């Protein structure tokens, strides 16, 4: 755990590295935050939650994106909209750290994640795509809005929480 904690950046993120390029994401930071014991790692958890909150989309309160809006900090891809995966993980971390409550999480789920659920399943869709499965992006992306199994596992974890 010490090796993980010393990597936390000044902005509170836990960095990741892809092909030798580092970035700071809501996804990685929320996953690490969920592993932190709130009693034993409170300062690191608070900094992580501060970073996660910067990833909330100001145009869609309650929805979170992979990176903070406005292009702040290191990132591999610019302009990603809020998505169900980061939103679910962010809310799980915020609940875990006691930063936000269940009522707010439930309201955000209903307002931001639930509308991304599939109402119709096209023929030829992969077997995990079922009615009610959640699409990745929380804004309209036309046909470029896949149903991802890992995204739905994180959404289900939030729904169970």
BELWO-V729180 format. One record per residue. N is the residue number from 0. RES is the residue in one small letter. SS is DSSP state (a for helix, b for strand, c for the rest). PHI is phi in whole degrees, 0 to 359 (NA if undefined). D_LAST is the distance of its C-alpha to the last C-alpha in whole Angstrom. Layout:
BEGIN
N,RES,SS,PHI,D_LAST
N,RES,SS,PHI,D_LAST
END
This chain:
BEGIN
0,x,c,NA,25
1,x,a,302,28
2,x,a,297,29
3,x,a,287,26
4,x,a,297,26
5,x,c,288,29
6,x,c,274,28
7,x,b,301,26
8,x,c,278,28
9,x,c,299,30
10,x,c,279,27
11,x,c,98,24
12,x,c,284,23
13,x,b,256,23
14,x,b,286,26
15,x,b,233,26
16,x,b,224,29
17,x,b,233,30
18,x,c,52,34
19,x,c,80,35
20,x,b,249,34
21,x,b,270,31
22,x,b,211,29
23,x,b,234,26
24,x,c,235,22
25,x,a,299,19
26,x,a,303,18
27,x,a,292,19
28,x,a,297,19
29,x,a,294,15
30,x,a,299,15
31,x,a,292,18
32,x,a,303,16
33,x,a,293,13
34,x,a,269,16
35,x,c,276,17
36,x,c,284,17
37,x,c,303,17
38,x,c,282,20
39,x,c,272,22
40,x,c,234,22
41,x,a,306,21
42,x,a,300,24
43,x,a,294,23
44,x,a,296,19
45,x,a,299,20
46,x,a,297,23
47,x,a,297,20
48,x,a,294,18
49,x,a,302,21
50,x,a,297,22
51,x,a,304,18
52,x,a,296,19
53,x,a,290,23
54,x,c,272,21
55,x,b,289,20
56,x,c,281,22
57,x,c,296,24
58,x,c,278,25
59,x,c,224,22
60,x,c,307,20
61,x,c,95,16
62,x,c,254,17
63,x,b,239,18
64,x,c,246,20
65,x,c,304,21
66,x,c,238,24
67,x,c,298,25
68,x,c,297,27
69,x,c,89,30
70,x,c,70,31
71,x,c,274,31
72,x,c,85,31
73,x,c,289,31
74,x,c,207,30
75,x,c,278,31
76,x,c,229,30
77,x,c,262,31
78,x,c,81,30
79,x,c,285,26
80,x,c,281,24
81,x,c,299,21
82,x,b,224,19
83,x,a,294,15
84,x,a,297,15
85,x,a,295,15
86,x,a,296,14
87,x,a,297,10
88,x,a,294,11
89,x,a,299,13
90,x,a,295,10
91,x,a,300,8
92,x,a,293,11
93,x,a,296,12
94,x,a,291,9
95,x,a,302,10
96,x,c,274,13
97,x,c,74,13
98,x,c,285,15
99,x,c,225,13
100,x,c,260,11
101,x,a,298,9
102,x,a,298,12
103,x,a,294,13
104,x,a,296,10
105,x,a,297,10
106,x,a,296,13
107,x,a,294,13
108,x,a,301,11
109,x,a,294,14
110,x,a,279,17
111,x,a,249,16
112,x,a,270,14
113,x,a,306,15
114,x,a,296,19
115,x,a,274,19
116,x,b,288,18
117,x,c,288,22
118,x,c,263,24
119,x,c,235,26
120,x,c,247,27
121,x,c,291,30
122,x,c,299,32
123,x,c,84,32
124,x,c,289,29
125,x,c,303,27
126,x,c,296,26
127,x,c,277,22
128,x,c,275,22
129,x,c,230,22
130,x,c,303,21
131,x,c,97,18
132,x,c,297,18
133,x,b,263,17
134,x,b,286,20
135,x,c,293,20
136,x,b,275,21
137,x,c,266,20
138,x,c,234,24
139,x,c,298,27
140,x,c,235,28
141,x,c,62,30
142,x,c,285,30
143,x,c,271,29
144,x,c,218,25
145,x,c,287,24
146,x,b,263,21
147,x,c,250,20
148,x,a,297,18
149,x,a,295,17
150,x,a,302,16
151,x,a,292,14
152,x,a,295,12
153,x,a,290,11
154,x,a,296,10
155,x,a,296,9
156,x,a,300,6
157,x,a,294,5
158,x,a,300,5
159,x,a,289,4
160,x,c,293,0
END
